[in-house]
């Protein structure tokens, strides 16, 4: 009888699960980053220093052509002034949403003729699209400003359909 009472009073022992977690260190203050991007977008010589971003954006958009399909819903994550969006053609992407932290930068996106594109002000760290809603996510030279890159990639992966494609470029080594 004592054994039966004891068994009922003890909590069930959960299996031991080890989780290795590195705490996220916020290296970049997102409010300051937004102010910096706004200031840069309003500068008179903003285009003077865009040649690298333009070149990488062009090359990244060219990679979209390598995938032989039409993408219904796409996102340009960290779009800036449209370094990728300004080179994407409507024959490869039906609808593109340019996402950036800076509304002033988003307002400077021109797009290409025939491309149905819209802009959405959003912090790249808070990537918030419905699960399985996107066919393509591209990101050009903006991911290195993300504090929690694995969480951002998880959010992108969740938003991509099972056959979705992510194409990105960021500064780094080989």
N, CA, C and O of each residue as an XYZ file, in Angstrom:
696
protein
N       0.817     -1.188      0.000
C       0.000      0.000      0.000
C       0.864      1.255      0.000
O       0.559      2.218     -0.704
N       1.945      1.250      0.788
C       2.834      2.406      0.829
C       3.419      2.679     -0.555
O       3.576      3.836     -0.947
N       3.737      1.630     -1.286
C       4.298      1.782     -2.623
C       3.289      2.428     -3.571
O       3.672      3.250     -4.403
N       2.028      2.079     -3.463
C       0.997      2.654     -4.328
C       0.804      4.136     -4.051
O       0.647      4.925     -4.983
N       0.814      4.527     -2.764
C       0.667      5.941     -2.403
C       1.874      6.733     -2.884
O       1.737      7.836     -3.414
N       3.050      6.162     -2.693
C       4.274      6.848     -3.116
C       4.300      7.033     -4.635
O       4.698      8.095     -5.115
N       3.894      6.043     -5.379
C       3.889      6.126     -6.838
C       2.938      7.209     -7.325
O       3.211      7.873     -8.325
N       1.821      7.391     -6.620
C       0.860      8.409     -7.022
C       1.335      9.817     -6.674
O       0.967     10.774     -7.355
N       2.131      9.958     -5.645
C       2.541     11.285     -5.197
C       3.791     11.811     -5.889
O       4.033     13.018     -5.893
N       4.578     10.931     -6.466
C       5.803     11.373     -7.141
C       5.486     11.846     -8.561
O       4.708     11.205     -9.268
N       6.069     12.932     -8.970
C       5.850     13.381    -10.350
C       6.557     12.448    -11.326
O       7.566     11.822    -11.000
N       6.008     12.376    -12.511
C       6.645     11.558    -13.541
C       7.979     12.190    -13.912
O       8.095     13.409    -14.037
N       8.959     11.355    -14.081
C      10.294     11.850    -14.411
C      10.402     11.965    -15.926
O      10.251     10.980    -16.648
N      10.661     13.161    -16.390
C      10.812     13.406    -17.825
C      12.179     12.919    -18.275
O      13.150     12.999    -17.523
N      12.255     12.422    -19.485
C      13.563     11.987    -19.975
C      14.532     13.171    -20.035
O      14.148     14.307    -20.313
N      15.765     12.870    -19.771
C      16.795     13.906    -19.764
C      17.085     14.346    -21.196
O      17.436     13.529    -22.047
N      16.936     15.622    -21.448
C      17.205     16.183    -22.767
C      18.219     17.296    -22.592
O      18.000     18.247    -21.841
N      19.309     17.167    -23.281
C      20.319     18.220    -23.224
C      20.111     19.165    -24.389
O      19.938     18.746    -25.533
N      20.131     20.421    -24.080
C      20.004     21.436    -25.117
C      21.175     22.385    -24.981
O      21.445     22.937    -23.914
N      21.840     22.551    -26.069
C      22.958     23.475    -26.079
C      22.463     24.772    -26.687
O      22.088     24.824    -27.859
N      22.467     25.777    -25.907
C      21.916     27.048    -26.347
C      22.914     28.162    -26.064
O      23.383     28.337    -24.940
N      23.212     28.884    -27.083
C      24.068     30.046    -26.921
C      23.147     31.257    -26.841
O      22.339     31.475    -27.744
N      23.253     32.037    -25.789
C      22.367     33.199    -25.693
C      22.640     34.188    -26.825
O      23.777     34.354    -27.267
N      21.579     34.834    -27.277
C      21.700     35.814    -28.349
C      22.226     37.112    -27.761
O      21.659     37.665    -26.818
N      23.311     37.579    -28.332
C      23.892     38.846    -27.913
C      23.500     39.884    -28.954
O      23.803     39.728    -30.137
N      22.841     40.917    -28.525
C      22.435     41.967    -29.451
C      23.600     42.914    -29.701
O      23.828     43.869    -28.959
N      24.319     42.620    -30.756
C      25.458     43.448    -31.139
C      24.969     44.738    -31.786
O      25.534     45.810    -31.570
N      23.915     44.616    -32.579
C      23.404     45.761    -33.325
C      22.113     46.260    -32.691
O      21.172     45.490    -32.500
N      22.072     47.522    -32.374
C      20.860     48.162    -31.871
C      19.984     48.460    -33.085
O      20.341     49.291    -33.920
N      18.852     47.791    -33.184
C      18.006     47.897    -34.368
C      17.421     49.299    -34.544
O      17.211     49.737    -35.676
N      17.156     50.003    -33.455
C      16.648     51.380    -33.571
C      17.710     52.291    -34.171
O      17.410     53.137    -35.014
N      18.945     52.114    -33.734
C      20.051     52.908    -34.279
C      20.287     52.531    -35.738
O      20.559     53.400    -36.567
N      20.185     51.234    -36.057
C      20.367     50.792    -37.438
C      19.302     51.408    -38.348
O      19.599     51.813    -39.472
N      18.077     51.476    -37.863
C      17.005     52.098    -38.650
C      17.310     53.577    -38.890
O      17.150     54.069    -40.007
N      17.745     54.278    -37.859
C      18.099     55.696    -38.010
C      19.238     55.873    -39.013
O      19.215     56.793    -39.830
N      20.230     54.990    -38.949
C      21.366     55.064    -39.873
C      20.900     54.859    -41.310
O      21.339     55.573    -42.212
N      20.019     53.893    -41.528
C      19.524     53.615    -42.876
C      18.655     54.769    -43.391
O      18.708     55.114    -44.572
N      17.872     55.347    -42.515
C      17.057     56.507    -42.898
C      17.953     57.683    -43.292
O      17.713     58.351    -44.298
N      18.977     57.922    -42.493
C      19.907     59.024    -42.778
C      20.625     58.783    -44.104
O      20.783     59.704    -44.905
N      21.053     57.555    -44.330
C      21.745     57.233    -45.578
C      20.819     57.411    -46.780
O      21.245     57.921    -47.816
N      19.565     56.998    -46.654
C      18.611     57.102    -47.766
C      18.303     58.548    -48.122
O      18.003     58.853    -49.276
N      18.375     59.433    -47.145
C      18.074     60.848    -47.377
C      19.293     61.656    -47.815
O      19.169     62.836    -48.140
N      20.452     61.038    -47.825
C      21.682     61.723    -48.199
C      21.675     62.057    -49.689
O      21.149     61.295    -50.500
N      22.256     63.191    -50.040
C      22.315     63.610    -51.446
C      23.162     62.673    -52.300
O      22.889     62.491    -53.487
N      24.180     62.083    -51.700
C      25.082     61.222    -52.463
C      24.848     59.737    -52.175
O      25.788     58.942    -52.189
N      23.599     59.371    -51.916
C      23.287     57.988    -51.556
C      23.685     57.011    -52.668
O      24.164     55.916    -52.374
N      23.499     57.378    -53.913
C      23.806     56.474    -55.020
C      25.301     56.338    -55.284
O      25.732     55.388    -55.937
N      26.083     57.270    -54.786
C      27.522     57.262    -55.029
C      28.197     56.007    -54.479
O      29.175     55.525    -55.051
N      27.681     55.482    -53.381
C      28.315     54.347    -52.723
C      27.557     53.036    -52.926
O      27.826     52.052    -52.238
N      26.623     53.017    -53.853
C      25.793     51.834    -54.070
C      26.344     50.862    -55.106
O      25.713     49.836    -55.364
N      27.482     51.141    -55.702
C      27.940     50.326    -56.818
C      28.169     48.866    -56.436
O      27.891     47.980    -57.244
N      28.663     48.588    -55.241
C      28.864     47.195    -54.825
C      27.514     46.527    -54.584
O      27.294     45.396    -55.017
N      26.623     47.212    -53.905
C      25.296     46.644    -53.643
C      24.536     46.418    -54.948
O      23.832     45.418    -55.091
N      24.675     47.336    -55.892
C      24.026     47.174    -57.197
C      24.569     45.949    -57.929
O      23.802     45.167    -58.491
N      25.885     45.784    -57.922
C      26.499     44.649    -58.615
C      26.091     43.324    -57.986
O      25.730     42.388    -58.699
N      26.143     43.235    -56.675
C      25.754     41.997    -55.991
C      24.262     41.739    -56.196
O      23.861     40.594    -56.403
N      23.439     42.778    -56.143
C      22.005     42.626    -56.389
C      21.715     42.123    -57.790
O      20.843     41.275    -57.982
N      22.448     42.644    -58.775
C      22.288     42.184    -60.156
C      22.656     40.709    -60.275
O      21.925     39.928    -60.885
N      23.791     40.333    -59.690
C      24.232     38.933    -59.766
C      23.271     37.995    -59.041
O      23.028     36.874    -59.487
N      22.734     38.462    -57.933
C      21.781     37.646    -57.181
C      20.487     37.466    -57.975
O      19.927     36.370    -58.016
N      20.017     38.536    -58.600
C      18.797     38.424    -59.409
C      19.024     37.512    -60.610
O      18.097     36.846    -61.070
N      20.242     37.482    -61.111
C      20.572     36.592    -62.219
C      20.465     35.127    -61.797
O      20.155     34.268    -62.622
N      20.717     34.839    -60.530
C      20.611     33.464    -60.019
C      19.164     32.978    -60.039
O      18.911     31.775    -60.104
N      18.220     33.909    -59.983
C      16.805     33.523    -60.043
C      16.506     32.872    -61.391
O      15.712     31.935    -61.467
N      17.145     33.371    -62.462
C      16.945     32.794    -63.792
C      17.484     31.374    -63.886
O      17.024     30.591    -64.717
N      18.456     31.035    -63.039
C      19.028     29.687    -63.063
C      18.032     28.629    -62.599
O      18.157     27.459    -62.961
N      17.057     29.025    -61.813
C      16.018     28.100    -61.366
C      14.904     28.163    -62.406
O      14.238     29.188    -62.551
N      14.711     27.094    -63.105
C      13.799     27.081    -64.255
C      12.344     26.909    -63.824
O      11.740     25.855    -64.024
N      11.799     27.964    -63.231
C      10.388     27.980    -62.860
C       9.957     29.418    -62.619
O      10.791     30.317    -62.513
N       8.676     29.622    -62.536
C       8.124     30.937    -62.216
C       7.727     30.913    -60.745
O       7.026     30.006    -60.297
N       8.177     31.911    -60.005
C       7.875     32.012    -58.582
C       6.640     32.887    -58.406
O       6.596     34.022    -58.882
N       5.642     32.350    -57.722
C       4.392     33.088    -57.531
C       4.559     34.206    -56.508
O       4.223     35.356    -56.793
N       5.073     33.889    -55.322
C       5.252     34.871    -54.249
C       6.709     34.890    -53.820
O       7.267     33.861    -53.438
N       7.319     36.062    -53.884
C       8.727     36.199    -53.517
C       8.905     37.376    -52.572
O       8.096     38.304    -52.551
N       9.980     37.322    -51.791
C      10.325     38.403    -50.866
C      11.783     38.765    -51.067
O      12.647     37.892    -51.148
N      12.047     40.059    -51.147
C      13.412     40.586    -51.136
C      13.650     41.075    -49.710
O      13.193     42.155    -49.334
N      14.358     40.287    -48.927
C      14.577     40.562    -47.504
C      15.747     41.518    -47.334
O      16.859     41.216    -47.767
N      15.514     42.652    -46.716
C      16.549     43.677    -46.585
C      16.775     44.356    -47.922
O      17.912     44.534    -48.359
N      15.686     44.731    -48.564
C      15.716     45.215    -49.948
C      16.503     46.501    -50.147
O      17.024     46.746    -51.235
N      16.594     47.320    -49.114
C      17.292     48.593    -49.276
C      16.619     49.442    -50.333
O      15.406     49.646    -50.296
N      17.407     49.937    -51.275
C      16.888     50.777    -52.359
C      16.512     49.947    -53.586
O      16.374     50.487    -54.683
N      16.348     48.632    -53.400
C      15.904     47.773    -54.497
C      17.033     47.163    -55.292
O      16.921     47.001    -56.507
N      18.116     46.823    -54.626
C      19.294     46.316    -55.330
C      19.007     45.014    -56.064
O      19.614     44.754    -57.103
N      18.106     44.194    -55.556
C      17.670     42.985    -56.257
C      16.367     43.266    -57.005
O      16.235     42.926    -58.180
N      15.421     43.878    -56.328
C      14.090     44.134    -56.901
C      14.172     44.876    -58.227
O      13.380     44.609    -59.131
N      15.106     45.795    -58.358
C      15.236     46.583    -59.588
C      15.751     45.776    -60.771
O      15.811     46.292    -61.888
N      16.127     44.510    -60.545
C      16.621     43.662    -61.636
C      15.747     42.436    -61.883
O      15.982     41.706    -62.846
N      14.755     42.193    -61.046
C      13.899     41.015    -61.190
C      12.838     41.292    -62.251
O      12.220     42.356    -62.270
N      12.642     40.320    -63.128
C      11.669     40.472    -64.207
C      10.369     39.751    -63.870
O      10.372     38.734    -63.177
N       9.267     40.288    -64.366
C       7.954     39.707    -64.137
C       7.777     38.333    -64.743
O       6.865     37.601    -64.357
N       8.630     37.968    -65.684
C       8.512     36.636    -66.295
C       9.039     35.530    -65.379
O       8.760     34.354    -65.612
N       9.794     35.893    -64.346
C      10.302     34.884    -63.412
C       9.624     34.959    -62.047
O       9.563     33.959    -61.331
N       9.120     36.126    -61.682
C       8.463     36.318    -60.386
C       7.134     37.029    -60.626
O       7.101     38.118    -61.200
N       6.044     36.413    -60.187
C       4.726     37.029    -60.377
C       4.502     38.204    -59.432
O       4.038     39.265    -59.850
N       4.833     38.013    -58.155
C       4.639     39.085    -57.174
C       5.814     39.099    -56.214
O       6.180     38.067    -55.652
N       6.402     40.272    -56.028
C       7.560     40.408    -55.153
C       7.265     41.450    -54.080
O       6.770     42.538    -54.375
N       7.571     41.107    -52.842
C       7.426     42.044    -51.729
C       8.814     42.439    -51.258
O       9.590     41.592    -50.815
N       9.124     43.715    -51.353
C      10.409     44.235    -50.878
C      10.249     44.607    -49.409
O       9.391     45.417    -49.056
N      11.072     44.017    -48.563
C      10.993     44.214    -47.113
C      12.253     44.915    -46.643
O      13.363     44.502    -46.980
N      12.085     45.975    -45.865
C      13.241     46.665    -45.298
C      12.825     47.412    -44.040
O      11.646     47.680    -43.809
N      13.816     47.734    -43.243
C      13.632     48.472    -42.002
C      13.358     49.952    -42.262
O      12.725     50.622    -41.445
N      13.833     50.462    -43.398
C      13.766     51.891    -43.703
C      12.668     52.209    -44.722
O      12.751     51.767    -45.867
N      11.651     52.962    -44.329
C      10.611     53.339    -45.294
C      11.127     54.271    -46.390
O      10.615     54.249    -47.510
N      12.124     55.077    -46.083
C      12.686     55.980    -47.092
C      13.418     55.193    -48.167
O      13.325     55.528    -49.349
N      14.139     54.160    -47.777
C      14.808     53.313    -48.771
C      13.778     52.594    -49.631
O      13.930     52.517    -50.850
N      12.731     52.069    -49.005
C      11.687     51.368    -49.757
C      11.023     52.285    -50.777
O      10.658     51.837    -51.864
N      10.865     53.550    -50.444
C      10.226     54.508    -51.351
C      11.075     54.767    -52.595
O      10.553     55.260    -53.595
N      12.359     54.451    -52.559
C      13.258     54.705    -53.682
C      13.354     53.529    -54.652
O      14.074     53.611    -55.648
N      12.642     52.439    -54.377
C      12.676     51.272    -55.265
C      11.869     51.571    -56.521
O      10.739     52.053    -56.449
N      12.467     51.276    -57.671
C      11.812     51.528    -58.953
C      11.138     50.277    -59.508
O      10.073     50.368    -60.119
N      11.742     49.120    -59.304
C      11.219     47.891    -59.891
C      11.508     47.839    -61.376
O      12.214     48.696    -61.909
N      10.967     46.840    -62.040
C      11.135     46.699    -63.486
C       9.753     46.663    -64.133
O       8.776     46.293    -63.483
N       9.664     47.046    -65.413
C       8.367     46.998    -66.100
C       7.804     45.573    -66.085
O       8.518     44.611    -66.367
N       6.546     45.455    -65.760
C       5.894     44.146    -65.747
C       5.995     43.402    -64.424
O       5.367     42.357    -64.256
N       6.772     43.921    -63.487
C       6.912     43.261    -62.186
C       5.879     43.818    -61.216
O       5.822     45.024    -60.980
N       5.071     42.938    -60.663
C       4.109     43.331    -59.628
C       4.854     43.297    -58.298
O       5.067     42.232    -57.720
N       5.245     44.474    -57.823
C       5.966     44.500    -56.554
C       5.313     45.470    -55.594
O       4.702     46.464    -55.989
N       5.460     45.154    -54.340
C       4.962     46.015    -53.263
C       6.040     46.121    -52.208
O       6.988     45.336    -52.197
N       5.900     47.079    -51.333
C       6.891     47.272    -50.278
C       6.233     47.035    -48.926
O       5.034     47.253    -48.751
N       7.042     46.586    -47.981
C       6.549     46.334    -46.625
C       7.648     46.690    -45.638
O       8.724     46.093    -45.636
N       7.360     47.662    -44.811
C       8.324     48.057    -43.781
C       8.303     47.006    -42.676
O       7.267     46.754    -42.061
N       9.459     46.399    -42.434
C       9.558     45.344    -41.440
C      11.014     45.193    -41.020
O      11.920     45.280    -41.849
N      11.229     44.970    -39.749
C      12.566     44.660    -39.260
C      12.909     43.250    -39.732
O      12.143     42.312    -39.506
N      14.040     43.105    -40.375
C      14.443     41.809    -40.895
C      14.539     40.757    -39.792
O      14.348     39.570    -40.056
N      14.830     41.175    -38.567
C      14.903     40.228    -37.453
C      13.528     39.708    -37.057
O      13.426     38.679    -36.390
N      12.491     40.393    -37.454
C      11.125     39.976    -37.127
C      10.400     39.554    -38.405
O       9.278     39.989    -38.666
N      11.040     38.723    -39.180
C      10.498     38.229    -40.446
C       9.181     37.522    -40.165
O       9.162     36.472    -39.522
N       8.085     38.090    -40.641
C       6.765     37.607    -40.252
C       5.885     37.382    -41.474
O       5.100     38.249    -41.857
N       6.024     36.218    -42.073
C       5.157     35.804    -43.164
C       4.532     34.475    -42.768
O       5.121     33.709    -42.005
N       3.361     34.205    -43.278
C       2.649     32.977    -42.933
C       3.453     31.749    -43.360
O       4.221     31.795    -44.320
N       3.263     30.674    -42.641
C       3.957     29.422    -42.957
C       3.546     28.939    -44.348
O       2.383     29.035    -44.739
N       4.516     28.425    -45.075
C       4.302     27.864    -46.415
C       3.628     28.850    -47.368
O       2.781     28.454    -48.169
N       3.994     30.117    -47.291
C       3.346     31.128    -48.133
C       4.249     31.685    -49.227
O       3.773     32.399    -50.110
N       5.541     31.373    -49.187
C       6.481     31.972    -50.136
C       7.156     30.913    -50.996
O       7.427     29.800    -50.545
N       7.420     31.284    -52.246
C       8.146     30.404    -53.157
C       9.626     30.759    -53.225
O      10.464     29.909    -53.525
N       9.940     32.018    -52.944
C      11.312     32.494    -53.085
C      11.583     33.600    -52.075
O      10.765     34.501    -51.885
N      12.740     33.519    -51.433
C      13.239     34.609    -50.591
C      14.654     34.904    -51.051
O      15.493     34.006    -51.118
N      14.919     36.168    -51.370
C      16.270     36.594    -51.721
C      16.714     37.643    -50.712
O      15.904     38.418    -50.203
N      17.995     37.654    -50.434
C      18.538     38.658    -49.522
C      19.947     39.002    -49.969
O      20.802     38.126    -50.102
N      20.177     40.270    -50.198
C      21.464     40.720    -50.703
C      22.124     41.702    -49.741
O      21.647     42.822    -49.556
N      23.202     41.279    -49.144
C      24.058     42.119    -48.303
C      23.305     42.825    -47.176
O      23.539     44.003    -46.908
N      22.412     42.109    -46.528
C      21.733     42.696    -45.369
C      21.736     41.769    -44.161
O      21.510     42.222    -43.039
N      21.984     40.499    -44.369
C      21.896     39.537    -43.266
C      22.995     39.703    -42.225
O      22.838     39.248    -41.092
N      24.092     40.336    -42.580
C      25.177     40.490    -41.602
C      24.823     41.492    -40.504
O      25.575     41.632    -39.540
N      23.693     42.190    -40.633
C      23.231     43.110    -39.588
C      22.260     42.443    -38.615
O      21.794     43.086    -37.674
N      21.952     41.181    -38.826
C      20.984     40.458    -37.994
C      21.678     39.945    -36.737
O      22.737     39.322    -36.819
N      21.085     40.206    -35.575
C      21.650     39.732    -34.308
C      21.502     38.224    -34.135
O      22.453     37.558    -33.727
N      20.336     37.677    -34.437
C      20.078     36.248    -34.269
C      19.828     35.635    -35.638
O      18.684     35.414    -36.037
N      20.913     35.364    -36.347
C      20.815     34.857    -37.712
C      20.130     33.490    -37.787
O      19.307     33.286    -38.681
N      20.432     32.541    -36.885
C      19.717     31.256    -36.949
C      18.196     31.411    -36.810
O      17.445     30.719    -37.496
N      17.740     32.300    -35.942
C      16.294     32.523    -35.789
C      15.704     33.122    -37.061
O      14.587     32.781    -37.451
N      16.440     34.001    -37.698
C      15.979     34.595    -38.958
C      15.857     33.514    -40.036
O      14.871     33.474    -40.772
N      16.865     32.640    -40.125
C      16.811     31.547    -41.103
C      15.659     30.585    -40.802
O      15.021     30.084    -41.727
N      15.386     30.323    -39.524
C      14.251     29.462    -39.167
C      12.938     30.094    -39.627
O      12.063     29.403    -40.148
N      12.799     31.409    -39.435
C      11.582     32.108    -39.854
C      11.427     32.079    -41.376
O      10.322     31.898    -41.889
N      12.524     32.255    -42.086
C      12.485     32.192    -43.551
C      12.111     30.784    -43.993
O      11.274     30.608    -44.878
N      12.731     29.783    -43.377
C      12.452     28.390    -43.729
C      10.992     28.029    -43.460
O      10.379     27.297    -44.237
N      10.440     28.538    -42.369
C       9.037     28.288    -42.033
C       8.113     28.922    -43.080
O       7.088     28.340    -43.434
N       8.470     30.099    -43.569
C       7.630     30.806    -44.539
C       7.722     30.218    -45.945
O       6.803     30.377    -46.748
N       8.825     29.544    -46.241
C       8.988     28.956    -47.571
C       8.147     27.693    -47.715
O       8.005     26.916    -46.771
N       7.596     27.502    -48.898
C       6.901     26.253    -49.208
C       7.937     25.127    -49.264
O       9.135     25.398    -49.345
N       7.490     23.873    -49.223
C       8.464     22.765    -49.238
C       9.437     22.796    -50.416
O      10.581     22.360    -50.284
N       8.997     23.302    -51.556
C       9.899     23.399    -52.709
C      10.417     24.825    -52.901
O      10.893     25.175    -53.981
N      10.323     25.644    -51.852
C      10.760     27.037    -51.923
C      12.268     27.169    -52.012
O      13.014     26.245    -51.687
N      12.698     28.339    -52.461
C      14.117     28.598    -52.708
C      14.558     29.829    -51.921
O      13.859     30.842    -51.884
N      15.726     29.728    -51.293
C      16.366     30.877    -50.651
C      17.665     31.146    -51.392
O      18.477     30.241    -51.586
N      17.857     32.386    -51.804
C      19.098     32.807    -52.454
C      19.602     34.021    -51.688
O      18.897     35.023    -51.572
N      20.808     33.933    -51.172
C      21.329     35.034    -50.376
C      22.790     35.316    -50.652
O      23.529     34.459    -51.137
N      23.188     36.528    -50.336
C      24.588     36.932    -50.448
C      24.923     37.778    -49.235
O      24.173     38.676    -48.852
N      26.060     37.472    -48.644
C      26.529     38.283    -47.530
C      28.045     38.273    -47.520
O      28.681     37.367    -48.060
N      28.610     39.290    -46.902
C      30.058     39.372    -46.825
C      30.582     38.280    -45.907
O      29.968     37.960    -44.889
N      31.702     37.721    -46.271
C      32.303     36.689    -45.439
C      33.420     36.005    -46.196
O      33.802     36.425    -47.288
N      33.926     34.970    -45.613
C      35.019     34.222    -46.218
C      34.515     33.205    -47.211
O      33.338     33.185    -47.573
N      35.424     32.368    -47.640
C      35.087     31.324    -48.600
C      34.108     30.422    -47.952
O      33.664     29.451    -48.565
